Amino acid sequence: MCGAVLGVLAACCCCATARDAIQSGADRLTLGDFAGALEEFDAAAARSPADGEAAFFQGVALNRLGRFMEAQRRFEKAGNGGRTSPDFDFELGWSLLGQGRWNEAITSLSAYERRHPGRGQTSEFLGRAHLALGTMRRARDSSMRQCGWIRI
């Protein structure tokens, strides 16, 4: 997943110092240093406050840290700059799931799954949301899809 996130770096239109901070943060994400990555993305956002890509990456790091409400606010701030990422709907869905906003999470994660079928973590998150809503059949189908037992 981080590889896809890193792929959007080439399209960064922010100033060189903000771009350097985003690259450094992406490197830290890849290493699992989510707090360090957030520091870099915060620095990028401070250097280029209108940069939606920096806000998107802040949200990515916040998701990994379990700070879902803050992550969602960053995704909202990211606007079109963040939506250029192929993982926008997945990351937004993750933040909504973490807040217990099941239906919104399902909408966002389902949009991601339509474009990127077969990703286990998406099926897992969809299964969790359906389970929380009591839609057991859909939860089961998402879990079975994650395990590769069925293809829908």
C-alpha positions in Angstrom: 0.0 0.0 0.0 2.8 2.4 0.8 4.1 1.8 -2.7 0.9 3.2 -4.2 1.0 6.1 -1.8 4.6 6.8 -2.8 3.6 6.7 -6.5 1.7 10.0 -6.2 4.8 11.8 -5.0 5.9 12.4 -8.5 2.9 14.6 -9.1 3.6 16.8 -6.1 3.4 20.5 -7.0 4.5 22.0 -3.7 7.7 23.8 -3.0 11.0 21.9 -3.0 11.3 21.9 0.8 7.7 20.7 1.3 8.4 18.0 -1.3 11.5 16.9 0.5 9.5 16.7 3.8 6.8 14.6 2.0 9.4 12.3 0.6 11.1 11.9 4.0 7.7 11.2 5.6 6.9 8.6 2.9 10.2 6.9 3.6 9.4 6.8 7.3 5.9 5.4 6.6 7.5 2.6 4.7 9.7 1.8 7.7 6.7 1.8 10.0 7.8 5.0 11.8 4.4 6.6 11.8 5.0 9.3 14.4 8.2 10.4 12.5 6.3 10.4 9.2 3.6 12.6 10.8 6.3 15.1 11.9 7.6 15.3 8.3 4.1 15.7 6.8 3.3 18.4 9.4 6.5 20.2 8.3 5.4 19.9 4.7 2.0 21.3 5.5 3.6 24.2 7.5 5.8 25.0 4.5 3.0 24.8 2.0 -0.4 25.2 3.8 -2.5 25.0 0.7 -0.9 21.7 -0.4 -3.6 19.1 -0.3 -1.1 16.3 -0.8 0.6 17.1 2.5 -2.8 17.1 4.3 -3.5 13.7 2.7 -0.3 12.2 4.0 -0.9 13.6 7.4 -4.2 11.7 7.4 -2.4 8.5 6.3 0.0 8.8 9.2 -2.8 9.6 11.7 -4.7 6.5 10.5 -1.7 4.4 11.3 -1.5 6.0 14.8 -5.1 5.3 15.5 -6.1 9.0 15.5 -9.0 8.6 13.2 -11.0 11.8 13.8 -7.9 13.9 13.1 -7.1 11.8 10.0 -10.6 12.4 8.6 -10.2 16.2 9.2 -6.9 16.0 7.2 -8.6 14.1 4.3 -11.4 16.8 4.2 -8.7 19.5 4.1 -6.8 17.6 1.4 -9.6 18.2 -1.0 -8.6 17.6 -4.6 -4.9 17.5 -3.8 -5.5 14.3 -1.7 -8.0 12.8 -4.1 -5.3 12.4 -6.7 -4.1 9.5 -4.6 -5.4 6.1 -5.7 -5.8 5.3 -2.0 -7.9 8.2 -0.9 -11.2 6.3 -0.5 -9.4 3.5 1.4 -7.7 5.9 3.8 -10.9 7.9 4.3 -12.9 4.7 4.9 -10.3 3.5 7.4 -10.7 6.8 9.4 -14.5 6.5 9.3 -14.3 2.9 10.4 -12.1 3.9 13.3 -14.8 6.4 14.4 -17.6 3.9 14.2 -19.2 5.6 11.2 -20.1 2.3 9.6 -22.3 3.3 6.7 -19.9 6.1 5.6 -17.0 3.7 5.9 -18.8 1.1 3.8 -19.5 3.7 1.1 -15.9 4.8 0.9 -14.3 1.4 1.2 -16.7 -0.1 -1.4 -15.7 2.7 -3.9 -12.1 1.7 -3.3 -12.8 -2.0 -3.6 -14.6 -1.5 -7.0 -11.4 0.1 -8.4 -8.9 -2.2 -6.5 -10.6 -5.6 -6.1 -8.9 -8.3 -4.1 -7.2 -6.3 -1.4 -7.6 -8.3 1.8 -7.4 -5.3 4.2 -10.3 -3.6 2.3 -12.4 -6.8 2.7 -11.5 -7.0 6.3 -12.6 -3.4 7.0 -15.8 -3.9 5.1 -16.5 -7.1 7.1 -15.9 -5.2 10.3 -18.3 -2.4 9.3 -21.0 -4.9 8.2 -20.6 -6.9 11.4 -21.0 -3.7 13.5 -24.2 -3.0 11.6 -25.5 -6.5 12.0 -25.5 -7.3 8.4 -24.0 -10.7 9.0 -24.3 -12.1 5.5 -22.3 -9.2 4.0 -19.8 -9.5 6.9 -19.3 -13.2 6.1 -19.0 -12.5 2.4 -16.3 -9.8 3.0 -14.4 -12.2 5.3 -14.6 -15.0 2.8 -13.5 -12.7 0.0 -10.5 -11.7 2.2 -9.5 -15.3 2.6 -9.9 -15.9 -1.1 -12.7 -18.5 -0.6 -15.2 -16.6 -2.9 -14.9 -14.1 -5.6 -17.8 -11.6 -5.9 
